[in-house]
Amino acid sequence: MTPEQVEGLVHEKTRSTIAVRTLVEPVGDDIAYLSYSVDDHNQLTIWHTEVPPTMQRLGVGGFLVERALEMTKNAGASLRLVCPFAKDYLARHPELRDRNTATRDAVLERESLQSGETF
């Protein structure tokens, strides 16, 4: 999925024209990215992380998620996770929960989703 496709899906699902931004990490000729937005309530939503097969298992996806977490912390924003990779990454790295309250809350939200609740 391309960043443009992610933006189209976000606008379709949310019926909003919110700006979807992209963090990019190039390695050689390949590019990994994370799509996110920040809404009027200062909530940063991680929508999608895409890592090409040639870049998988190199820590690039986790690096992108951690960059987004730092942005959340620096902006004093709350965090919403839609991206399954970001949800799983935070579940596998509980030490990241201590970085800020928004991250702890997002992980707790993810855990409640596992019990059948939805966004």
N, C-alpha and C positions, 0 to 999 in steps of 0.2 A: 504494500500500500504506500502511496506517495504522500507527502505532506499536504498536497492539494486535495487528495481524496479524503484524508482525515478531516481537513477543514470542512469539506462538503458534508461529510457525515455528521460532524458536530453541529453544523448549522441546521441540517435536516432534523436531527434528534432533539435539539434544544429549541428550535424555532427562534434562534437568536443570531445576531450578526456579530457576536463577540469575536475579537481578533484572536486567531489561533496562531501562536508563535512556535518556532522550532529551534531547538538546540541541536547543533550539528557536530559530529565528530568524524573527520575524514581519516582514513588509514589507507595509504596508497591511492588506488583508483576507486575505492569503495567508500561509501558514506553511511554512517549510522545516524539516526535522529530520534529525538523525543519531541512530541507535539504537546503543547500545554496552552492554557489560557489563564488570564486573571480577570475575574469579574468585578462588578461594581461594589461588591461586598468584601473585596480584597481576599478572595478565595482563589488559590492557584489549583487548577485541575490538571492532572497529568492524564492525557487522553490516550496516547499510543506511543510505544517505543518500537522502533524498527531497526534490526541489526542484520545486515546481509550474512548469508551462511559463511562466507570467508572470514568474517570478523567475530563470529560466535565463539564463545569460550575463551575470549581474550579479556573479559572484564569491561568491555566498552559499554554495554547496556547498563551495568551497574554504575559506571562512571557518570553516564548521562542522568540517571535517577538521582545520584548524589549531588550533581550540579543543580538539579531542580530543587532538591531539598535545601540546599544552601540559599538559593534564590528565595525560597519560601521564608526561611529564617531571617534573611537580611531585610526582606520587605515587611516582616511582622505579619505575614499572611497566614490564613488557615489553609489546610491541604485537603484536597479531594482526590481520591485515586479511582480512575476508571480503567486504566491500563492494567491488564492481568500480570504483565511482567513486573511492573512497579509494585503491585500488591505482593506478589511472590517474593520479590527481592527484599522488601522491607520485612516480610515474615521470616526470611532466612537470615536477616541481619538485625537481630533485636538490639544490638548496640547503637543503632541509628535512632532508636526511639528516644534516647536520652538527649539528643541534639536540640530538640525543641518540642513544645507542647503540641504543635500542629501535627508533627510526625506521630507522636503517641496517639493522638486522637484518630488519625487516619488509619493507623494499624488496628485500633480497636474497632473502627467502623468496618474494616475488612473482615475481622473475626466475626462480627455480627452477620455479615453477608454469608459466611459459611454455614450459619444456622438457618438459612432460608430467607432472611430479610433481603429486601431490595432497596436500591437507591430511590 
